Amino acid sequence: MSLLLIFSAAIFILPCLSEGLQFSYSSFDQNDRNLNFSANSNVDFQSLQITRNSGSADVSNTSGQITYTQPLQLWSGERNFSASFNTTFLMNTSPIMGGGTNATGGGMVFMLSSSPAVYTLPNSFGQWLGLFNGGTSQQDAQRVGIEFDTFKDSFDPDNNHVGIDVDGSVHSIATASLSPTVSLTTPDLSNAQGINTSVWIEYNGNLHILSVYLANQGSDILTRPSKPAITQNIDLRKYLPEVVYVGFSASLGTILEAHCIIRWIFNSTDPPSHGTSFTGLIVGLTVGGLAIAVLAATLVCIWIRTKNRKQGLLLGDLSDLQYGPRKFAYRDLKKATNGFADDCRLGQGGFGAVYKGELLSSNGIVTQVAVKCLSQKSKQGEREFKAEVMSMGRMKHRNLVQLLGWSYDGNRLMLVYQYMPNGSLDQWLKLGQEGVDVMGWERRYNVMKGVAAGLLYLHEEWEMVVIHRDLKPSNVMLDSEFNARIGDFGLARFIDIEEDVAQTATIAGTPGYIAPECIEQGMVSKETDIYSLGAIAVELATGRRISTSFLHSLSRLFEEGTIQSAADPRLPNFDAAQLEILLRLGLACCHPNPLERPTIRQVVHALSLAEEAPSPSPVFSMSYFSGSDKPSDICIIENSSSSILSIEMKDGR
């Protein structure tokens, strides 16, 4: 009873406090009403683009700003209050192709401003970083900026530094070079991905100390460095009004680079309300804190005891993620799917049912989602759940299904994805079914290119090598424009860039799409995914399920020069050149010797040959047994005088 009385008292006291500013973004939407954009800012690939890096317009000598709509109570003279805050974000700067130079340029700023994002701020390009109007000493707003500068002006230490800017001047009151520990960008134009930089900014409102930490940690933020890049005693009350807006600015000169914010978290302390005395505040905090501490300790003990009995899943790895997919409440997902109604069920996967849902955001935006409910009967369900959150939550590519969040409630494990209105590829191929409408040829070929592009990202372009291990038509999803997106990463394995092969004691995947070495030796490598990709290529071209005997038949058709007869008979028409490319790739990718399979980059290149002039160098060769014990080699060669691949048969002696 005493605990309830304390808790009740706390409930009456704590609401007397007004709220600080808190928000968290793992991705962004152009229609988000909580964000203000300037004329040259937008959202692209679910990331904030502070300056535009796409479109046909000339973006040189421009600047941009983006701010959060709700203001921050930074300080109050009446209430003798100065807020503390911390913000963490993942930013990316990269050179823009066609910028005319490989020099770095521009820079980005985290800013506190007396006004929301200005639609157009004159004379703020180049060295002014979109923060100040360089053409006048009379500024339109009061701003303080923490700059991340990638261009060396005459007053800068170098082209890779952090600084603090106040009073309308980019002559920073404090600077620190980041080299060689941290790199904000790269001058290498071939590196289209740029460099991701994790940033932590902390301000102590009582001591008036501003600290900035930076690290290059890939596509996610894991650990804040122990030593700040810069620390400065600064009383923000001298430079800013009581209420400010937080956000970003950036600028371009004649040297072009992209300025992106991929994820963003902000938290500030709660100011006291007008009706709360200092004594009341102390009492409220003390009593409320005691009640919460006692109650939380009791609940934690009960939860841990129950958790250890019922679950072996280590969700600490997920809860500790500062960036990544958000955690959804079970009640919100239940409401979104009408109580997981049968008419919302999209299908049944290997580890549970998938439901369509509609989530309503606080600003009234409805987002369609797919909710994957992992079955309690699945022995590997917990591992797959963790694998998908840890992997897909940290990867972004147009040909991967975007993981939006996850939910854990008791024994219920759920994953929330972007909704794919056109379902999965197998629903459109309808393998082995006659007299039905199927996907046309143009879409089939584009699907193959999309799957290959997604696999290229997983194998060669992300921070680690990701082996999907279950690539098949039912795990290739189709968005509203029939773009292919690889999904279901429950069996995914991660391999260091320097490694080529991993060993597994469990055979995972779907029969027909599992490479022979995976079954015989438990080998997991990029080549095992290539085998699955080959199976998809053959099925896209022929409309038939893959088998060893069918692959042998295809090799004989090549030898006889009648390979076009293998086309899916349900297709009203097809491109003969593209058909041959798909079948050659399919045979090569399904080679029984993994060392003879092409790399994913070679596959992507070969798929483009029907659209651009190829070089004359050989792509790859493969062999299949066209007789009982006599191999025939299929050598696939790029023909400099043709837009398709040529094929050469050898007798294997």
C-alpha positions as CSV (number, residue, x, y, z in Angstrom):
1,M,0.0,0.0,0.0
2,S,2.8,2.4,0.9
3,L,4.3,1.8,-2.6
4,L,1.0,2.7,-4.2
5,L,0.7,5.9,-2.2
6,I,4.2,6.9,-3.2
7,F,3.5,6.1,-6.8
8,S,0.2,8.0,-6.7
9,A,1.9,11.1,-5.3
10,A,4.5,10.9,-8.0
11,I,1.8,10.8,-10.7
12,F,0.3,14.0,-9.3
13,I,3.7,15.8,-9.0
14,L,5.5,14.8,-12.2
15,P,2.9,16.2,-14.7
16,C,3.7,19.6,-13.3
17,L,7.0,19.4,-15.4
18,S,6.9,20.5,-19.0
19,E,8.6,18.4,-21.6
20,G,11.9,18.6,-23.3
21,L,12.4,17.8,-27.0
22,Q,12.8,14.1,-27.9
23,F,12.6,12.4,-31.3
24,S,14.3,9.6,-33.2
25,Y,14.5,8.9,-36.9
26,S,15.8,5.7,-38.5
27,S,14.6,6.8,-41.9
28,F,12.9,9.9,-43.4
29,D,9.9,10.8,-45.4
30,Q,9.5,13.9,-47.6
31,N,5.9,14.3,-46.4
32,D,6.8,14.3,-42.7
33,R,5.2,17.4,-41.2
34,N,7.7,17.4,-38.4
35,L,10.4,18.5,-40.8
36,N,10.9,21.9,-42.5
37,F,12.8,22.0,-45.8
38,S,14.5,24.8,-47.7
39,A,14.2,25.1,-51.5
40,N,17.3,23.0,-52.1
41,S,16.7,20.3,-49.5
42,N,14.7,17.1,-49.8
43,V,14.5,13.4,-48.9
44,D,16.0,10.9,-51.2
45,F,16.4,7.1,-50.5
46,Q,14.8,7.8,-47.1
47,S,17.7,10.0,-46.1
48,L,17.8,13.8,-45.6
49,Q,19.6,15.5,-48.5
50,I,20.6,18.9,-47.1
51,T,21.7,19.9,-50.5
52,R,20.3,18.3,-53.6
53,N,22.4,15.7,-55.4
54,S,19.9,14.5,-58.0
55,G,17.9,16.0,-60.9
56,S,18.9,17.9,-64.0
57,A,19.2,21.4,-62.4
58,D,22.6,22.9,-61.7
59,V,23.2,22.7,-58.0
60,S,26.5,24.6,-57.8
61,N,26.7,27.6,-55.5
62,T,23.6,26.6,-53.6
63,S,22.8,25.8,-49.9
64,G,20.1,24.1,-47.9
65,Q,18.6,23.8,-44.5
66,I,16.4,21.3,-42.7
67,T,15.0,21.8,-39.2
68,Y,12.7,19.9,-36.8
69,T,9.3,21.6,-36.6
70,Q,8.9,21.6,-32.9
71,P,11.1,24.1,-31.0
72,L,13.5,23.5,-28.2
73,Q,13.3,25.4,-24.9
74,L,17.0,26.1,-24.7
75,W,17.0,28.3,-21.6
76,S,14.6,30.5,-19.5
77,G,15.6,33.6,-17.6
78,E,12.3,33.6,-15.7
79,R,12.8,30.1,-14.5
80,N,16.6,30.2,-14.1
81,F,16.9,27.2,-16.5
82,S,19.5,26.2,-19.1
83,A,18.8,22.9,-21.0
84,S,21.2,20.1,-21.5
85,F,20.9,18.2,-24.7
86,N,22.5,15.4,-26.7
87,T,22.1,14.5,-30.4
88,T,23.4,11.6,-32.3
89,F,23.3,11.2,-36.1
90,L,24.8,9.3,-39.0
91,M,25.9,11.5,-41.8
92,N,27.3,10.8,-45.2
93,T,29.2,13.1,-47.5
94,S,30.3,11.9,-51.0
95,P,31.6,13.5,-54.2
96,I,29.0,14.0,-56.9
97,M,29.8,12.5,-60.3
98,G,30.1,15.2,-62.9
99,G,31.3,17.7,-60.4
100,G,34.2,18.4,-62.7
101,T,36.9,17.8,-60.1
102,N,38.0,15.2,-57.5
103,A,38.6,17.8,-54.9
104,T,36.4,17.8,-51.7
105,G,34.1,20.7,-51.3
106,G,31.4,22.3,-49.2
107,G,30.5,21.0,-45.7
108,M,27.7,20.3,-43.4
109,V,26.5,21.9,-40.1
110,F,24.4,20.8,-37.1
111,M,22.7,24.1,-36.1
112,L,20.6,25.7,-33.5
113,S,18.6,28.6,-35.0
114,S,16.1,31.2,-33.8
115,S,14.0,30.4,-36.9
116,P,13.0,27.2,-38.8
117,A,14.6,26.3,-42.0
118,V,14.8,29.3,-44.3
119,Y,13.3,28.6,-47.8
120,T,16.2,30.5,-49.5
121,L,19.0,32.1,-47.6
122,P,20.9,34.6,-49.8
123,N,24.7,34.4,-50.1
124,S,25.0,31.3,-48.0
125,F,26.7,29.0,-50.5
126,G,30.4,28.0,-50.4
127,Q,32.2,29.0,-47.3
128,W,29.1,30.1,-45.5
129,L,27.9,26.5,-45.2
130,G,24.2,27.4,-45.5
131,L,24.4,28.8,-42.0
132,F,24.8,32.6,-42.5
133,N,24.2,35.2,-45.1
134,G,27.6,36.2,-46.2
135,G,26.5,39.4,-47.9
136,T,25.5,41.3,-44.8
137,S,26.4,41.7,-41.1
138,Q,22.7,41.9,-40.2
139,Q,21.6,38.2,-40.1
140,D,18.0,37.1,-40.6
141,A,18.3,34.8,-37.5
142,Q,20.5,34.0,-34.6
143,R,22.4,30.7,-35.2
144,V,25.1,28.6,-33.7
145,G,26.6,25.8,-35.8
146,I,28.9,22.9,-35.3
147,E,30.5,22.6,-38.7
148,F,31.9,19.5,-40.4
149,D,34.0,21.2,-43.1
150,T,35.4,19.4,-46.1
151,F,36.9,22.4,-47.9
152,K,40.0,24.4,-46.8
153,D,39.4,28.1,-46.9
154,S,42.2,30.5,-46.0
155,F,41.1,30.6,-42.4
156,D,40.6,26.8,-42.0
157,P,43.2,24.4,-40.6
158,D,42.5,21.8,-43.4
159,N,39.7,20.2,-45.4
160,N,38.7,17.7,-42.8
161,H,37.8,19.4,-39.5
162,V,35.1,20.3,-37.0
163,G,34.5,23.8,-35.8
164,I,32.0,25.9,-33.8
165,D,30.5,29.0,-35.5
166,V,28.7,31.9,-33.8
167,D,27.7,35.5,-34.5
168,G,27.2,35.2,-38.2
169,S,30.8,34.2,-38.8
170,V,32.3,31.0,-40.2
171,H,35.7,32.0,-38.7
172,S,35.2,29.3,-36.0
173,I,35.8,30.2,-32.3
174,A,37.2,26.7,-32.0
175,T,38.4,24.1,-34.5
176,A,39.9,20.7,-34.5
177,S,41.4,18.7,-37.3
178,L,40.0,15.2,-37.6
179,S,42.9,13.7,-39.6
180,P,44.0,10.9,-39.6
181,T,41.4,9.4,-37.1
182,V,38.2,10.4,-38.9
183,S,37.5,11.2,-42.6
184,L,34.4,13.2,-43.4
185,T,34.5,12.5,-47.1
186,T,36.7,11.1,-49.9
187,P,38.0,12.7,-53.0
188,D,37.6,9.4,-54.9
189,L,34.9,9.9,-57.5
190,S,34.6,6.2,-58.0
191,N,33.4,5.8,-54.4
192,A,29.8,6.6,-55.0
193,Q,28.9,5.4,-51.5
194,G,30.9,8.1,-49.8
195,I,31.9,7.9,-46.2
196,N,29.5,7.4,-43.2
197,T,30.5,9.4,-40.1
198,S,28.8,8.9,-36.7
199,V,28.5,12.1,-34.7
200,W,27.6,12.6,-31.0
201,I,27.1,16.2,-29.8
202,E,26.6,16.8,-26.0
203,Y,25.8,20.1,-24.3
204,N,25.8,20.5,-20.5
205,G,23.5,23.4,-19.7
206,N,24.7,23.7,-16.1
207,L,28.4,23.8,-16.9
208,H,28.0,25.3,-20.4
209,I,30.3,22.7,-22.0
210,L,29.9,21.6,-25.6
211,S,31.6,18.3,-26.7
212,V,31.6,16.7,-30.1
213,Y,32.6,13.1,-30.8
214,L,33.1,11.5,-34.2
215,A,33.9,8.1,-35.6
216,N,33.8,6.2,-38.9
217,Q,31.8,3.1,-38.0
218,G,30.1,2.0,-41.2
219,S,26.3,2.1,-41.6
220,D,25.4,2.1,-37.9
221,I,26.5,3.7,-34.7
222,L,27.7,1.3,-32.0
223,T,30.1,2.9,-29.6
224,R,30.8,6.6,-28.8
225,P,34.6,7.3,-28.7
226,S,35.9,8.0,-25.2
227,K,37.7,11.1,-26.3
228,P,35.8,14.1,-27.9
229,A,37.2,15.6,-31.1
230,I,36.5,19.0,-29.7
231,T,35.4,20.4,-26.3
232,Q,34.5,24.1,-25.7
233,N,33.2,26.2,-22.8
234,I,30.4,28.1,-24.4
235,D,27.3,29.7,-22.9
236,L,24.7,29.3,-25.6
237,R,22.5,31.9,-23.9
238,K,24.9,34.6,-25.1
239,Y,24.3,33.7,-28.8
240,L,20.7,32.3,-28.9
241,P,17.2,33.2,-27.8
242,E,15.3,31.1,-25.2
243,V,13.5,29.1,-27.9
244,V,15.4,27.6,-30.9
245,Y,15.0,25.1,-33.7
246,V,17.5,22.3,-34.3
247,G,18.5,20.9,-37.7
248,F,21.2,20.9,-40.4
249,S,22.6,23.2,-43.1
250,A,25.1,22.6,-45.9
251,S,26.4,24.3,-48.9
252,L,28.0,23.8,-52.3
253,G,30.4,25.9,-54.3
254,T,31.7,25.0,-57.7
255,I,32.9,21.7,-56.2
256,L,30.0,19.3,-55.7
257,E,29.3,16.8,-53.0
258,A,26.3,15.2,-51.4
259,H,25.3,15.9,-47.8
260,C,23.1,13.3,-46.3
261,I,21.7,12.5,-42.8
262,I,20.8,8.8,-42.6
263,R,19.6,8.6,-39.0
264,W,19.0,11.2,-36.3
265,I,18.2,11.1,-32.5
266,F,17.7,14.2,-30.3
267,N,17.1,14.4,-26.5
268,S,16.9,17.4,-24.2
269,T,16.2,17.9,-20.5
270,D,12.8,18.9,-19.3
271,P,12.4,22.5,-18.2
272,P,10.3,23.3,-15.1
273,S,6.8,24.6,-15.8
274,H,5.7,28.1,-14.8
275,G,3.7,26.9,-11.8
276,T,6.4,24.8,-10.2
277,S,8.6,26.2,-7.5
278,F,12.2,25.0,-7.1
279,T,11.3,23.3,-3.9
280,G,8.3,21.5,-5.5
281,L,10.6,20.5,-8.3
282,I,13.1,18.9,-6.0
283,V,10.3,17.1,-4.0
284,G,8.7,15.9,-7.2
285,L,11.9,14.6,-8.6
286,T,12.9,12.9,-5.4
287,V,9.5,11.2,-4.6
288,G,8.8,10.4,-8.2
289,G,12.3,9.1,-8.8
290,L,12.0,6.9,-5.7
291,A,8.7,5.5,-6.7
292,I,9.9,4.7,-10.2
293,A,13.1,3.2,-9.0
294,V,11.4,0.8,-6.6
295,L,8.7,-0.1,-9.0
296,A,11.2,-0.6,-11.9
297,A,13.5,-2.7,-9.7
298,T,10.6,-5.0,-8.8
299,L,9.4,-5.3,-12.4
300,V,12.9,-5.9,-13.7
301,C,13.4,-8.8,-11.2
302,I,10.1,-10.4,-12.2
303,W,10.8,-9.9,-15.9
304,I,14.3,-11.4,-15.7
305,R,13.1,-14.4,-13.9
306,T,10.3,-15.0,-16.4
307,K,12.6,-14.2,-19.3
308,N,15.2,-16.7,-18.3
309,R,12.6,-19.4,-18.0
310,K,10.8,-18.8,-21.2
311,Q,13.2,-17.3,-23.6
312,G,16.8,-17.7,-24.7
313,L,16.8,-14.7,-27.0
314,L,19.3,-12.1,-26.2
315,L,17.4,-9.0,-27.1
316,G,20.0,-6.8,-25.4
317,D,21.8,-6.6,-28.8
318,L,18.7,-5.1,-30.3
319,S,17.7,-2.7,-27.5
320,D,21.2,-1.3,-27.4
321,L,21.0,-0.2,-31.0
322,Q,21.0,3.6,-31.1
323,Y,20.2,3.5,-34.8
324,G,18.3,1.0,-36.8
325,P,14.8,-0.3,-37.0
326,R,12.4,1.0,-34.3
327,K,10.7,-1.1,-31.7
328,F,6.9,-1.3,-32.1
329,A,4.4,-2.0,-29.4
330,Y,2.4,-5.2,-29.9
331,R,-0.9,-3.4,-29.4
332,D,-0.1,-1.0,-32.3
333,L,0.7,-3.9,-34.6
334,K,-2.5,-5.7,-33.5
335,K,-4.5,-2.6,-34.2
336,A,-2.8,-2.1,-37.6
337,T,-3.7,-5.6,-38.7
338,N,-7.3,-5.6,-37.4
339,G,-6.3,-8.1,-34.7
340,F,-4.3,-10.2,-37.2
341,A,-7.4,-10.9,-39.1
342,D,-7.5,-13.6,-41.7
343,D,-8.4,-11.1,-44.4
344,C,-5.2,-9.3,-43.7
345,R,-3.0,-12.4,-44.0
346,L,-0.6,-12.1,-46.9
347,G,0.9,-15.6,-46.7
348,Q,2.6,-18.2,-44.6
349,G,6.4,-18.3,-44.5
350,G,8.8,-20.9,-43.2
351,F,8.8,-19.2,-39.8
352,G,5.3,-17.8,-39.4
353,A,2.5,-15.8,-41.0
354,V,2.7,-12.4,-42.7
355,Y,0.0,-9.8,-42.4
356,K,-0.8,-6.5,-44.1
357,G,-1.2,-3.6,-41.8
358,E,-1.8,0.2,-41.7
359,L,0.1,2.3,-39.2
360,L,-1.1,5.8,-38.4
361,S,1.7,8.2,-37.5
362,S,1.3,11.1,-35.0
363,N,1.1,13.6,-38.0
364,G,-1.7,11.6,-39.7
365,I,0.3,9.8,-42.3
366,V,-0.8,6.2,-43.0
367,T,2.0,3.7,-43.8
368,Q,1.2,0.3,-45.2
369,V,3.4,-2.4,-43.7
370,A,3.9,-6.1,-43.7
371,V,4.1,-7.7,-40.3
372,K,5.9,-11.0,-40.1
373,C,4.9,-13.0,-37.0
374,L,7.5,-15.7,-36.1
375,S,5.9,-19.0,-35.2
376,Q,6.5,-20.3,-31.7
377,K,6.8,-23.7,-33.2
378,S,10.0,-22.6,-35.1
379,K,13.0,-24.0,-33.3
380,Q,15.2,-21.4,-35.1
381,G,12.7,-18.6,-34.9
382,E,14.7,-16.6,-32.3
383,R,17.9,-16.8,-34.2
384,E,16.2,-15.7,-37.5
385,F,14.5,-12.8,-35.7
386,K,17.7,-11.5,-34.3
387,A,19.6,-12.0,-37.6
388,E,17.0,-10.1,-39.6
389,V,16.9,-7.1,-37.2
390,M,20.7,-6.9,-36.9
391,S,21.3,-7.3,-40.6
392,M,18.5,-5.6,-42.5
393,G,18.2,-2.9,-40.0
394,R,21.7,-1.7,-40.9
395,M,21.4,-2.1,-44.7
396,K,19.9,0.3,-47.2
397,H,19.5,-0.4,-50.9
398,R,16.8,0.1,-53.5
399,N,16.7,-3.6,-54.2
400,L,16.4,-4.8,-50.6
401,V,13.1,-4.9,-48.6
402,Q,13.4,-2.2,-46.0
403,L,13.0,-3.3,-42.4
404,L,11.0,-0.7,-40.5
405,G,11.0,-2.2,-37.0
406,W,10.4,-5.1,-34.7
407,S,8.3,-6.1,-31.8
408,Y,8.8,-8.4,-28.9
409,D,6.0,-9.1,-26.4
410,G,6.3,-12.2,-24.3
411,N,6.7,-15.1,-26.7
412,R,5.6,-13.0,-29.7
413,L,8.4,-12.0,-32.1
414,M,7.5,-9.8,-35.0
415,L,9.2,-8.0,-37.9
416,V,7.7,-4.9,-39.6
417,Y,8.6,-4.3,-43.3
418,Q,7.7,-2.0,-46.1
419,Y,4.6,-3.4,-47.7
420,M,5.2,-4.7,-51.2
421,P,1.9,-4.4,-53.1
422,N,2.8,-6.8,-55.8
423,G,3.8,-9.6,-53.5
424,S,6.6,-12.0,-54.4
425,L,8.1,-13.2,-57.7
426,D,6.8,-16.8,-57.4
427,Q,3.2,-15.5,-57.4
428,W,3.8,-14.0,-60.9
429,L,5.9,-16.8,-62.4
430,K,3.4,-19.5,-61.4
431,L,6.0,-22.2,-62.3
432,G,4.4,-25.3,-63.9
433,Q,1.0,-23.8,-64.2
434,E,-0.6,-23.8,-67.7
435,G,-3.3,-21.5,-69.0
436,V,-2.6,-18.7,-66.6
437,D,-1.5,-15.1,-66.9
438,V,2.1,-14.6,-66.0
439,M,4.7,-11.8,-65.8
440,G,5.8,-10.4,-69.2
441,W,9.3,-10.6,-70.5
442,E,10.4,-7.0,-69.9
443,R,9.5,-7.2,-66.3
444,R,11.2,-10.6,-65.9
445,Y,14.5,-9.2,-67.2
446,N,14.3,-6.1,-65.0
447,V,13.6,-8.3,-62.0
448,M,16.7,-10.3,-62.7
449,K,18.7,-7.1,-63.0
450,G,17.2,-5.9,-59.7
451,V,18.0,-9.1,-57.8
452,A,21.6,-9.0,-59.2
453,A,22.0,-5.4,-58.1
454,G,20.8,-6.2,-54.6
455,L,23.1,-9.2,-54.4
456,L,26.0,-7.0,-55.6
457,Y,25.4,-4.7,-52.6
458,L,25.3,-7.7,-50.2
459,H,28.5,-9.3,-51.6
460,E,30.7,-6.4,-52.4
461,E,29.3,-3.0,-51.4
462,W,28.3,-3.3,-47.8
463,E,30.7,-3.1,-44.8
464,M,30.7,-7.0,-44.5
465,V,30.0,-9.8,-47.0
466,V,26.4,-10.9,-46.5
467,I,25.5,-14.4,-47.6
468,H,21.7,-14.6,-48.0
469,R,21.5,-18.4,-48.1
470,D,17.8,-18.5,-49.1
471,L,17.6,-16.7,-52.4
472,K,14.5,-17.9,-54.3
473,P,11.5,-16.4,-56.1
474,S,9.3,-16.4,-52.9
475,N,11.9,-14.2,-51.2
476,V,12.1,-11.7,-54.1
477,M,9.5,-9.1,-53.4
478,L,8.0,-6.7,-55.9
479,D,7.1,-3.1,-55.1
480,S,4.4,-1.0,-56.8
481,E,6.5,-0.6,-60.0
482,F,7.6,-4.3,-60.0
483,N,11.1,-3.4,-58.9
484,A,12.7,-6.4,-57.3
485,R,13.7,-6.3,-53.6
486,I,15.4,-9.1,-51.8
487,G,13.8,-10.1,-48.5
488,D,13.8,-12.6,-45.7
489,F,17.3,-12.5,-44.1
490,G,16.5,-15.0,-41.4
491,L,19.3,-17.4,-42.6
492,A,21.8,-14.7,-43.5
493,R,25.5,-15.2,-42.6
494,F,28.1,-12.5,-42.2
495,I,31.6,-12.9,-43.5
496,D,34.5,-10.5,-43.1
497,I,35.6,-8.8,-46.3
498,E,39.0,-10.6,-46.1
499,E,37.3,-14.0,-45.8
500,D,35.8,-16.1,-48.7
501,V,34.1,-19.1,-47.0
502,A,32.3,-19.9,-43.8
503,Q,31.5,-23.3,-42.5
504,T,28.0,-24.3,-41.2
505,A,26.9,-27.4,-39.4
506,T,23.3,-26.9,-40.5
507,I,22.1,-27.1,-44.1
508,A,19.9,-24.1,-44.6
509,G,17.8,-23.0,-47.6
510,T,15.3,-24.4,-50.0
511,P,15.8,-27.6,-52.0
512,G,16.5,-26.7,-55.6
513,Y,18.2,-23.5,-54.7
514,I,20.9,-24.9,-52.4
515,A,24.4,-25.2,-54.0
516,P,25.9,-28.8,-54.1
517,E,28.9,-27.8,-51.9
518,C,26.5,-26.5,-49.2
519,I,24.8,-29.9,-49.0
520,E,28.0,-32.0,-49.3
521,Q,30.5,-30.0,-47.3
522,G,28.5,-27.4,-45.3
523,M,30.3,-24.6,-47.2
524,V,28.8,-21.1,-47.2
525,S,30.2,-18.6,-49.6
526,K,29.3,-15.9,-52.1
527,E,29.2,-18.7,-54.7
528,T,26.4,-20.4,-52.9
529,D,24.2,-17.3,-53.4
530,I,25.4,-17.2,-57.0
531,Y,24.1,-20.7,-57.5
532,S,20.6,-19.7,-56.2
533,L,20.7,-16.6,-58.5
534,G,21.4,-18.9,-61.4
535,A,18.3,-21.0,-60.5
536,I,16.2,-17.8,-60.5
537,A,17.6,-16.8,-63.9
538,V,16.7,-20.2,-65.5
539,E,13.2,-20.1,-64.0
540,L,12.6,-16.5,-65.2
541,A,13.6,-17.6,-68.7
542,T,11.8,-20.9,-68.9
543,G,9.0,-20.9,-66.5
544,R,10.1,-24.3,-65.2
545,R,11.5,-25.4,-61.9
546,I,15.2,-26.0,-62.0
547,S,16.7,-29.5,-61.8
548,T,20.0,-31.1,-62.7
549,S,18.5,-33.0,-65.7
550,F,16.9,-29.8,-66.9
551,L,20.3,-28.0,-66.8
552,H,21.8,-30.8,-68.9
553,S,18.9,-30.4,-71.4
554,L,19.6,-26.7,-71.6
555,S,23.3,-27.3,-72.3
556,R,22.3,-29.7,-75.2
557,L,20.0,-27.0,-76.6
558,F,22.9,-24.6,-76.7
559,E,25.0,-27.2,-78.5
560,E,22.2,-27.7,-81.0
561,G,21.6,-24.0,-81.5
562,T,18.0,-24.2,-80.5
563,I,18.2,-22.6,-77.1
564,Q,15.2,-20.2,-77.9
565,S,12.9,-23.2,-77.7
566,A,13.5,-23.3,-74.0
567,A,11.6,-20.0,-73.5
568,D,8.5,-20.0,-71.3
569,P,5.7,-21.1,-73.7
570,R,3.2,-18.9,-71.8
571,L,5.1,-15.7,-72.9
572,P,3.4,-14.0,-75.8
573,N,6.8,-12.6,-76.8
574,F,10.4,-12.2,-75.5
575,D,13.7,-10.7,-76.4
576,A,15.8,-13.4,-78.0
577,A,19.2,-11.8,-77.0
578,Q,18.1,-11.3,-73.4
579,L,16.7,-14.9,-73.2
580,E,20.1,-16.3,-74.2
581,I,21.9,-14.1,-71.7
582,L,19.6,-15.3,-68.9
583,L,20.1,-18.9,-69.8
584,R,23.9,-18.6,-70.2
585,L,24.1,-16.9,-66.9
586,G,21.8,-19.5,-65.3
587,L,24.0,-22.4,-66.5
588,A,27.2,-20.6,-65.5
589,C,25.9,-19.7,-62.0
590,C,24.7,-23.2,-61.4
591,H,28.1,-24.8,-62.3
592,P,28.8,-27.7,-59.9
593,N,32.2,-26.3,-59.2
594,P,31.8,-23.1,-57.2
595,L,35.2,-21.8,-58.4
596,E,33.9,-21.8,-62.0
597,R,30.9,-19.7,-61.2
598,P,30.9,-16.0,-62.2
599,T,31.1,-13.3,-59.6
600,I,28.1,-11.1,-58.9
601,R,29.8,-8.2,-60.6
602,Q,30.3,-10.2,-63.7
603,V,26.7,-11.2,-63.7
604,V,25.6,-7.5,-63.3
605,H,27.9,-6.6,-66.2
606,A,26.6,-9.4,-68.4
607,L,23.0,-8.4,-67.8
608,S,23.8,-4.9,-69.2
609,L,25.3,-6.2,-72.4
610,A,21.9,-6.2,-74.2
611,E,21.8,-2.4,-73.6
612,E,25.4,-1.3,-74.2
613,A,28.4,-2.3,-76.3
614,P,30.4,-5.0,-74.5
615,S,34.2,-5.3,-74.4
616,P,35.8,-8.3,-76.1
617,S,37.4,-9.9,-73.0
618,P,35.9,-13.2,-71.9
619,V,33.4,-13.2,-69.1
620,F,33.5,-16.7,-67.8
621,S,33.4,-20.3,-68.9
622,M,31.6,-23.4,-67.5
623,S,31.1,-27.0,-68.3
624,Y,28.3,-29.5,-68.0
625,F,28.0,-33.1,-68.8
626,S,26.0,-33.4,-72.0
627,G,26.6,-37.1,-72.3
628,S,26.9,-39.9,-69.7
629,D,30.5,-39.2,-68.8
630,K,31.8,-36.7,-71.4
631,P,31.8,-33.0,-70.4
632,S,31.1,-30.2,-72.9
633,D,32.4,-26.7,-72.2
634,I,30.2,-23.7,-72.7
635,C,32.5,-20.7,-73.0
636,I,30.6,-17.5,-72.7
637,I,32.4,-14.7,-74.5
638,E,31.7,-11.0,-75.0
639,N,31.5,-10.3,-78.7
640,S,32.8,-6.8,-79.6
641,S,30.8,-6.7,-82.7
642,S,27.5,-7.8,-81.2
643,S,25.3,-6.6,-78.4
644,I,24.8,-10.2,-77.1
645,L,27.1,-12.9,-75.7
646,S,28.4,-15.6,-78.0
647,I,28.6,-19.2,-77.1
648,E,31.2,-21.8,-78.0
649,M,30.9,-25.5,-77.5
650,K,34.0,-27.7,-76.9
651,D,34.1,-31.5,-76.8
652,G,36.0,-31.7,-73.5
653,R,38.9,-33.9,-74.6
